[in-house]
Amino acid sequence: MRMATVEITKENLTETVENNGVVLLDFWAEWCAPCRMFGPVFERVSEKYHDAVFGKVNTEQQRELAAGFEISSIPTLMALRDGVIVFAQPGALREKEFVEVVEAVLALDMEEVREAIAAQNAR
């Protein structure tokens, strides 16, 4: 059995995203009170979904990653599906809301997502 959440660093981000269809990232810091509130929610939900990777990005230790993802406030929840960012939102979610996000990401039709991205890029 694998760990429910994994620490994401610039060393393992690419491999994690390339080798997993669904990756949910929690950008956080120890000094951030809303992050500390959302942390246990992220952990509990991660234990329910074994077909996704739940990664924690400590923005203090991984400043390059935080900058690369243009994180301006924490916590920020980001979801990637097949290497595409399909959800990104700052703020702590309640467990019910987070479950809805996970379910929506898992249910996405990535063919439609890719077509929408291609159409947007063609403009």
OpenMM code with the backbone's topology and positions (N, CA, C; nanometers):
from openmm import Vec3, app, unit

residues = "MET ARG MET ALA THR VAL GLU ILE THR LYS GLU ASN LEU THR GLU THR VAL GLU ASN ASN GLY VAL VAL LEU LEU ASP PHE TRP ALA GLU TRP CYS ALA PRO CYS ARG MET PHE GLY PRO VAL PHE GLU ARG VAL SER GLU LYS TYR HIS ASP ALA VAL PHE GLY LYS VAL ASN THR GLU GLN GLN ARG GLU LEU ALA ALA GLY PHE GLU ILE SER SER ILE PRO THR LEU MET ALA LEU ARG ASP GLY VAL ILE VAL PHE ALA GLN PRO GLY ALA LEU ARG GLU LYS GLU PHE VAL GLU VAL VAL GLU ALA VAL LEU ALA LEU ASP MET GLU GLU VAL ARG GLU ALA ILE ALA ALA GLN ASN ALA ARG".split()
positions = [
    Vec3(0.0834, -0.1194, 0.0000),
    Vec3(0.0000, 0.0000, 0.0000),
    Vec3(0.0879, 0.1260, 0.0000),
    Vec3(0.0487, 0.2223, -0.0803),
    Vec3(0.1305, 0.3438, -0.0896),
    Vec3(0.0840, 0.4477, 0.0111),
    Vec3(0.1718, 0.5442, 0.0354),
    Vec3(0.1360, 0.6533, 0.1267),
    Vec3(0.0203, 0.7316, 0.0666),
    Vec3(-0.0637, 0.7857, 0.1532),
    Vec3(-0.1773, 0.8632, 0.1055),
    Vec3(-0.1313, 0.9920, 0.0382),
    Vec3(-0.0360, 1.0614, 0.0992),
    Vec3(0.0167, 1.1822, 0.0362),
    Vec3(0.1675, 1.1694, 0.0204),
    Vec3(0.2208, 1.2377, -0.0803),
    Vec3(0.3647, 1.2359, -0.1047),
    Vec3(0.4153, 1.3788, -0.1066),
    Vec3(0.5398, 1.3944, -0.0649),
    Vec3(0.6019, 1.5265, -0.0712),
    Vec3(0.6496, 1.5486, -0.2141),
    Vec3(0.6113, 1.6612, -0.2714),
    Vec3(0.6508, 1.6932, -0.4079),
    Vec3(0.7623, 1.7974, -0.4042),
    Vec3(0.8696, 1.7665, -0.4774),
    Vec3(0.9837, 1.8565, -0.4875),
    Vec3(1.0131, 1.8780, -0.6360),
    Vec3(1.1028, 1.9712, -0.6653),
    Vec3(1.1357, 1.9913, -0.8075),
    Vec3(1.2033, 1.8659, -0.8637),
    Vec3(1.2600, 1.7825, -0.7759),
    Vec3(1.3257, 1.6595, -0.8215),
    Vec3(1.2254, 1.5519, -0.8632),
    Vec3(1.1068, 1.5466, -0.8010),
    Vec3(1.0146, 1.4377, -0.8345),
    Vec3(0.8849, 1.4834, -0.9021),
    Vec3(0.8686, 1.6130, -0.9249),
    Vec3(0.7436, 1.6631, -0.9847),
    Vec3(0.7193, 1.6062, -1.1238),
    Vec3(0.8152, 1.6193, -1.2133),
    Vec3(0.7960, 1.5758, -1.3521),
    Vec3(0.7614, 1.4279, -1.3585),
    Vec3(0.8383, 1.3466, -1.2877),
    Vec3(0.8145, 1.2022, -1.2869),
    Vec3(0.6747, 1.1712, -1.2305),
    Vec3(0.6363, 1.2400, -1.1238),
    Vec3(0.5053, 1.2177, -1.0620),
    Vec3(0.3932, 1.2494, -1.1605),
    Vec3(0.4050, 1.3627, -1.2285),
    Vec3(0.3001, 1.4040, -1.3233),
    Vec3(0.2972, 1.3117, -1.4456),
    Vec3(0.4155, 1.2751, -1.4970),
    Vec3(0.4212, 1.1905, -1.6165),
    Vec3(0.3724, 1.0483, -1.5909),
    Vec3(0.3928, 0.9973, -1.4686),
    Vec3(0.3604, 0.8578, -1.4396),
    Vec3(0.2232, 0.8369, -1.3763),
    Vec3(0.1476, 0.9443, -1.3591),
    Vec3(0.0164, 0.9321, -1.2949),
    Vec3(-0.0846, 1.0168, -1.3709),
    Vec3(-0.2021, 0.9609, -1.3955),
    Vec3(-0.3050, 1.0330, -1.4695),
    Vec3(-0.3562, 1.1542, -1.3944),
    Vec3(-0.3834, 1.1363, -1.2649),
    Vec3(-0.4406, 1.2445, -1.1847),
    Vec3(-0.3470, 1.2769, -1.0683),
    Vec3(-0.3083, 1.4044, -1.0603),
    Vec3(-0.2216, 1.4506, -0.9514),
    Vec3(-0.2863, 1.5740, -0.8903),
    Vec3(-0.3102, 1.5685, -0.7600),
    Vec3(-0.3634, 1.6844, -0.6871),
    Vec3(-0.2520, 1.7397, -0.6004),
    Vec3(-0.2301, 1.8702, -0.6106),
    Vec3(-0.1213, 1.9337, -0.5363),
    Vec3(-0.1763, 2.0339, -0.4365),
    Vec3(-0.1256, 2.0243, -0.3150),
    Vec3(-0.1583, 2.1183, -0.2077),
    Vec3(-0.0341, 2.2024, -0.1835),
    Vec3(-0.0387, 2.3296, -0.2264),
    Vec3(0.0714, 2.4226, -0.2010),
    Vec3(0.0464, 2.4853, -0.0645),
    Vec3(0.1412, 2.4694, 0.0278),
    Vec3(0.1193, 2.5093, 0.1671),
    Vec3(0.2490, 2.5578, 0.2303),
    Vec3(0.2367, 2.6096, 0.3527),
    Vec3(0.3529, 2.6444, 0.4354),
    Vec3(0.3141, 2.6239, 0.5811),
    Vec3(0.4131, 2.5937, 0.6636),
    Vec3(0.3871, 2.5641, 0.8045),
    Vec3(0.3267, 2.6813, 0.8809),
    Vec3(0.3670, 2.8035, 0.8474),
    Vec3(0.3204, 2.9218, 0.9210),
    Vec3(0.1782, 2.9628, 0.8834),
    Vec3(0.1205, 2.8994, 0.7814),
    Vec3(-0.0091, 2.9396, 0.7253),
    Vec3(-0.1238, 2.8672, 0.7967),
    Vec3(-0.2041, 2.9426, 0.8734),
    Vec3(-0.3148, 2.8826, 0.9495),
    Vec3(-0.4175, 2.8127, 0.8600),
    Vec3(-0.4642, 2.8738, 0.7499),
    Vec3(-0.5585, 2.8019, 0.6627),
    Vec3(-0.4978, 2.6737, 0.6044),
    Vec3(-0.3653, 2.6749, 0.5805),
    Vec3(-0.2975, 2.5545, 0.5308),
    Vec3(-0.3062, 2.4428, 0.6350),
    Vec3(-0.2851, 2.4795, 0.7599),
    Vec3(-0.2908, 2.3797, 0.8681),
    Vec3(-0.4333, 2.3266, 0.8846),
    Vec3(-0.5339, 2.4097, 0.8542),
    Vec3(-0.6732, 2.3629, 0.8598),
    Vec3(-0.7028, 2.2676, 0.7434),
    Vec3(-0.6508, 2.3000, 0.6239),
    Vec3(-0.6793, 2.2190, 0.5052),
    Vec3(-0.5979, 2.0895, 0.5020),
    Vec3(-0.4806, 2.0887, 0.5645),
    Vec3(-0.3927, 1.9710, 0.5627),
    Vec3(-0.4619, 1.8405, 0.5996),
    Vec3(-0.5314, 1.8340, 0.7144),
    Vec3(-0.5994, 1.7095, 0.7524),
    Vec3(-0.7103, 1.6699, 0.6549),
    Vec3(-0.7780, 1.7675, 0.5952),
    Vec3(-0.8816, 1.7402, 0.4945),
    Vec3(-0.8161, 1.6740, 0.3724),
    Vec3(-0.7051, 1.7333, 0.3265),
    Vec3(-0.6307, 1.6800, 0.2116),
    Vec3(-0.5893, 1.5355, 0.2398),
    Vec3(-0.5390, 1.5130, 0.3607),
    Vec3(-0.4928, 1.3789, 0.4016),
    Vec3(-0.6090, 1.2785, 0.4029),
    Vec3(-0.7213, 1.3158, 0.4645),
    Vec3(-0.8373, 1.2247, 0.4734),
    Vec3(-0.8898, 1.1884, 0.3346),
    Vec3(-0.9039, 1.2880, 0.2494),
    Vec3(-0.9570, 1.2624, 0.1149),
    Vec3(-0.8590, 1.1761, 0.0353),
    Vec3(-0.7286, 1.1981, 0.0544),
    Vec3(-0.6282, 1.1206, -0.0191),
    Vec3(-0.6389, 0.9715, 0.0115),
    Vec3(-0.6858, 0.9375, 0.1301),
    Vec3(-0.6967, 0.7967, 0.1694),
    Vec3(-0.8133, 0.7271, 0.0993),
    Vec3(-0.9056, 0.8051, 0.0415),
    Vec3(-1.0240, 0.7484, -0.0242),
    Vec3(-1.0033, 0.7228, -0.1732),
    Vec3(-0.9047, 0.7884, -0.2328),
    Vec3(-0.8862, 0.7800, -0.3786),
    Vec3(-0.7485, 0.7258, -0.4101),
    Vec3(-0.7457, 0.5984, -0.4501),
    Vec3(-0.6166, 0.5343, -0.4770),
    Vec3(-0.5773, 0.5450, -0.6237),
    Vec3(-0.6653, 0.6057, -0.7057),
    Vec3(-0.6347, 0.6220, -0.8477),
    Vec3(-0.5837, 0.7630, -0.8779),
    Vec3(-0.5410, 0.8338, -0.7735),
    Vec3(-0.4840, 0.9675, -0.7902),
    Vec3(-0.3667, 0.9823, -0.6935),
    Vec3(-0.2743, 1.0704, -0.7295),
    Vec3(-0.1629, 1.1010, -0.6397),
    Vec3(-0.1937, 1.2346, -0.5727),
    Vec3(-0.1799, 1.2382, -0.4415),
    Vec3(-0.2013, 1.3597, -0.3638),
    Vec3(-0.0658, 1.4073, -0.3153),
    Vec3(-0.0212, 1.5197, -0.3682),
    Vec3(0.1112, 1.5690, -0.3358),
    Vec3(0.1065, 1.6984, -0.2567),
    Vec3(0.1982, 1.7111, -0.1625),
    Vec3(0.2105, 1.8315, -0.0807),
    Vec3(0.3365, 1.9059, -0.1254),
    Vec3(0.3202, 2.0357, -0.1555),
    Vec3(0.4335, 2.1178, -0.1962),
    Vec3(0.4547, 2.2243, -0.0893),
    Vec3(0.5628, 2.2107, -0.0145),
    Vec3(0.5966, 2.3093, 0.0876),
    Vec3(0.6569, 2.4302, 0.0157),
    Vec3(0.5819, 2.5403, 0.0126),
    Vec3(0.6244, 2.6567, -0.0661),
    Vec3(0.7494, 2.7237, -0.0086),
    Vec3(0.7787, 2.7013, 0.1186),
    Vec3(0.9002, 2.7572, 0.1782),
    Vec3(1.0239, 2.6824, 0.1283),
    Vec3(1.0121, 2.5500, 0.1172),
    Vec3(1.1252, 2.4674, 0.0743),
    Vec3(1.1330, 2.4543, -0.0777),
    Vec3(1.0211, 2.4757, -0.1451),
    Vec3(1.0150, 2.4572, -0.2905),
    Vec3(0.9743, 2.5875, -0.3594),
    Vec3(1.0504, 2.6912, -0.3309),
    Vec3(1.0184, 2.8247, -0.3855),
    Vec3(1.0147, 2.8252, -0.5383),
    Vec3(1.1051, 2.7494, -0.6004),
    Vec3(1.1093, 2.7430, -0.7465),
    Vec3(0.9802, 2.6854, -0.8036),
    Vec3(0.9311, 2.5791, -0.7413),
    Vec3(0.8050, 2.5178, -0.7864),
    Vec3(0.6889, 2.6141, -0.7677),
    Vec3(0.6825, 2.6763, -0.6507),
    Vec3(0.5749, 2.7715, -0.6231),
    Vec3(0.5766, 2.8839, -0.7264),
    Vec3(0.6952, 2.9333, -0.7587),
    Vec3(0.7077, 3.0400, -0.8589),
    Vec3(0.6680, 2.9882, -0.9966),
    Vec3(0.7111, 2.8679, -1.0293),
    Vec3(0.6801, 2.8082, -1.1590),
    Vec3(0.5309, 2.7907, -1.1810),
    Vec3(0.4588, 2.7598, -1.0749),
    Vec3(0.3132, 2.7437, -1.0835),
    Vec3(0.2400, 2.8748, -1.0547),
    Vec3(0.3174, 2.9841, -1.0377),
    Vec3(0.2620, 3.1177, -1.0129),
    Vec3(0.1687, 3.1198, -0.8912),
    Vec3(0.2131, 3.0555, -0.7829),
    Vec3(0.1346, 3.0522, -0.6602),
    Vec3(0.1483, 3.1879, -0.5912),
    Vec3(0.0364, 3.2566, -0.5718),
    Vec3(0.0413, 3.3895, -0.5098),
    Vec3(-0.0219, 3.3901, -0.3712),
    Vec3(-0.1014, 3.2878, -0.3396),
    Vec3(-0.1537, 3.2769, -0.2032),
    Vec3(-0.1691, 3.1290, -0.1691),
    Vec3(-0.1602, 3.1005, -0.0410),
    Vec3(-0.1694, 2.9613, 0.0034),
    Vec3(-0.2738, 2.9496, 0.1140),
    Vec3(-0.3347, 2.8332, 0.1291),
    Vec3(-0.3123, 2.7156, 0.0452),
    Vec3(-0.3700, 2.7373, -0.0953),
    Vec3(-0.3077, 2.6726, -0.1921),
    Vec3(-0.3638, 2.6649, -0.3270),
    Vec3(-0.3735, 2.5181, -0.3618),
    Vec3(-0.4898, 2.4792, -0.4108),
    Vec3(-0.5119, 2.3426, -0.4567),
    Vec3(-0.5039, 2.3443, -0.6087),
    Vec3(-0.4271, 2.2518, -0.6625),
    Vec3(-0.4143, 2.2419, -0.8074),
    Vec3(-0.4341, 2.0961, -0.8462),
    Vec3(-0.5051, 2.0743, -0.9574),
    Vec3(-0.5259, 1.9387, -1.0069),
    Vec3(-0.4735, 1.9290, -1.1491),
    Vec3(-0.3964, 1.8235, -1.1751),
    Vec3(-0.3466, 1.7964, -1.3091),
    Vec3(-0.4030, 1.6631, -1.3547),
    Vec3(-0.4435, 1.6603, -1.4800),
    Vec3(-0.4925, 1.5352, -1.5381),
    Vec3(-0.4180, 1.5170, -1.6694),
    Vec3(-0.3501, 1.4057, -1.6837),
    Vec3(-0.2687, 1.3779, -1.8029),
    Vec3(-0.1731, 1.4933, -1.8318),
    Vec3(-0.1164, 1.5513, -1.7265),
    Vec3(-0.0174, 1.6569, -1.7414),
    Vec3(-0.0741, 1.7958, -1.7666),
    Vec3(-0.2071, 1.8088, -1.7688),
    Vec3(-0.2721, 1.9372, -1.7949),
    Vec3(-0.3324, 1.9895, -1.6641),
    Vec3(-0.3079, 2.1180, -1.6337),
    Vec3(-0.3700, 2.1769, -1.5147),
    Vec3(-0.5181, 2.1983, -1.5456),
    Vec3(-0.6036, 2.1270, -1.4729),
    Vec3(-0.7479, 2.1351, -1.4988),
    Vec3(-0.8226, 2.2066, -1.3870),
    Vec3(-0.7523, 2.2371, -1.2772),
    Vec3(-0.8150, 2.3077, -1.1656),
    Vec3(-0.7054, 2.3752, -1.0851),
    Vec3(-0.7297, 2.4992, -1.0461),
    Vec3(-0.6364, 2.5692, -0.9579),
    Vec3(-0.7157, 2.6745, -0.8828),
    Vec3(-0.7101, 2.6665, -0.7495),
    Vec3(-0.7875, 2.7609, -0.6688),
    Vec3(-0.7207, 2.7818, -0.5340),
    Vec3(-0.6985, 2.9088, -0.4981),
    Vec3(-0.6455, 2.9358, -0.3641),
    Vec3(-0.7570, 2.9244, -0.2600),
    Vec3(-0.7163, 2.8989, -0.1369),
    Vec3(-0.8118, 2.8924, -0.0261),
    Vec3(-0.8345, 2.7499, 0.0200),
    Vec3(-0.8653, 2.7363, 0.1483),
    Vec3(-0.8908, 2.6045, 0.2062),
    Vec3(-1.0328, 2.5614, 0.1725),
    Vec3(-1.0469, 2.4385, 0.1232),
    Vec3(-1.1789, 2.3837, 0.0924),
    Vec3(-1.2277, 2.2983, 0.2085),
    Vec3(-1.3589, 2.2899, 0.2227),
    Vec3(-1.4162, 2.1948, 0.3170),
    Vec3(-1.4070, 2.0564, 0.2526),
    Vec3(-1.4161, 1.9532, 0.3336),
    Vec3(-1.3987, 1.8171, 0.2821),
    Vec3(-1.4975, 1.7856, 0.1694),
    Vec3(-1.6233, 1.8221, 0.1878),
    Vec3(-1.7264, 1.7951, 0.0861),
    Vec3(-1.6897, 1.8633, -0.0466),
    Vec3(-1.6432, 1.9875, -0.0398),
    Vec3(-1.6049, 2.0617, -0.1603),
    Vec3(-1.4837, 1.9970, -0.2278),
    Vec3(-1.3887, 1.9548, -0.1466),
    Vec3(-1.2679, 1.8924, -0.2010),
    Vec3(-1.3025, 1.7608, -0.2698),
    Vec3(-1.3899, 1.6819, -0.2089),
    Vec3(-1.4338, 1.5554, -0.2697),
    Vec3(-1.5000, 1.5839, -0.4048),
    Vec3(-1.5810, 1.6899, -0.4118),
    Vec3(-1.6465, 1.7264, -0.5381),
    Vec3(-1.5426, 1.7609, -0.6452),
    Vec3(-1.4367, 1.8310, -0.6059),
    Vec3(-1.3296, 1.8647, -0.7012),
    Vec3(-1.2628, 1.7364, -0.7504),
    Vec3(-1.2282, 1.6468, -0.6588),
    Vec3(-1.1607, 1.5216, -0.6959),
    Vec3(-1.2494, 1.4417, -0.7912),
    Vec3(-1.3770, 1.4283, -0.7571),
    Vec3(-1.4714, 1.3531, -0.8417),
    Vec3(-1.4812, 1.4152, -0.9804),
    Vec3(-1.4878, 1.5485, -0.9873),
    Vec3(-1.4984, 1.6185, -1.1162),
    Vec3(-1.3732, 1.5963, -1.2011),
    Vec3(-1.2567, 1.6016, -1.1375),
    Vec3(-1.1305, 1.5816, -1.2109),
    Vec3(-1.1238, 1.4379, -1.2636),
    Vec3(-1.1635, 1.3422, -1.1813),
    Vec3(-1.1612, 1.2014, -1.2237),
    Vec3(-1.2604, 1.1764, -1.3372),
    Vec3(-1.3697, 1.2515, -1.3425),
    Vec3(-1.4745, 1.2304, -1.4424),
    Vec3(-1.4513, 1.3066, -1.5730),
    Vec3(-1.3495, 1.3927, -1.5771),
    Vec3(-1.3260, 1.4739, -1.6963),
    Vec3(-1.3060, 1.3893, -1.8213),
    Vec3(-1.3593, 1.4383, -1.9311),
    Vec3(-1.3323, 1.3799, -2.0620),
    Vec3(-1.2125, 1.4567, -2.1182),
    Vec3(-1.0952, 1.3957, -2.1116),
    Vec3(-0.9733, 1.4669, -2.1492),
    Vec3(-0.9677, 1.4976, -2.2985),
    Vec3(-1.0400, 1.4234, -2.3790),
    Vec3(-1.0483, 1.4549, -2.5225),
    Vec3(-1.1117, 1.5929, -2.5395),
    Vec3(-1.2203, 1.6173, -2.4666),
    Vec3(-1.2881, 1.7480, -2.4709),
    Vec3(-1.1962, 1.8583, -2.4191),
    Vec3(-1.1240, 1.8297, -2.3118),
    Vec3(-1.0333, 1.9287, -2.2528),
    Vec3(-0.9254, 1.9667, -2.3547),
    Vec3(-0.8654, 1.8654, -2.4190),
    Vec3(-0.7602, 1.8924, -2.5180),
    Vec3(-0.8150, 1.9721, -2.6364),
    Vec3(-0.9383, 1.9397, -2.6805),
    Vec3(-1.0005, 2.0148, -2.7913),
    Vec3(-1.0235, 2.1598, -2.7515),
    Vec3(-1.0692, 2.1822, -2.6284),
    Vec3(-1.0935, 2.3188, -2.5803),
    Vec3(-0.9629, 2.3984, -2.5736),
    Vec3(-0.8565, 2.3337, -2.5273),
    Vec3(-0.7255, 2.4003, -2.5190),
    Vec3(-0.6769, 2.4351, -2.6599),
    Vec3(-0.6914, 2.3401, -2.7534),
    Vec3(-0.6480, 2.3629, -2.8916),
    Vec3(-0.7269, 2.4798, -2.9527),
    Vec3(-0.8573, 2.4833, -2.9280),
    Vec3(-0.9415, 2.5914, -2.9813),
    Vec3(-0.9007, 2.7258, -2.9232),
    Vec3(-0.8713, 2.7267, -2.7929),
    Vec3(-0.8307, 2.8505, -2.7265),
    Vec3(-0.6950, 2.8978, -2.7808),
    Vec3(-0.6046, 2.8053, -2.8021),
    Vec3(-0.4720, 2.8406, -2.8540),
    Vec3(-0.4774, 2.8868, -2.9989),
    Vec3(-0.5792, 2.8437, -3.0723),
    Vec3(-0.5923, 2.8799, -3.2134),
    Vec3(-0.6412, 3.0249, -3.2295),
    Vec3(-0.7017, 3.0798, -3.1247),
    Vec3(-0.7562, 3.2171, -3.1326),
    Vec3(-0.6485, 3.3205, -3.1436),
] * unit.nanometer
topology = app.Topology()
chain = topology.addChain("A")
for resn in residues:
    res = topology.addResidue(resn, chain)
    for name in ("N", "CA", "C"):
        topology.addAtom(name, app.Element.getBySymbol(name[0]), res)
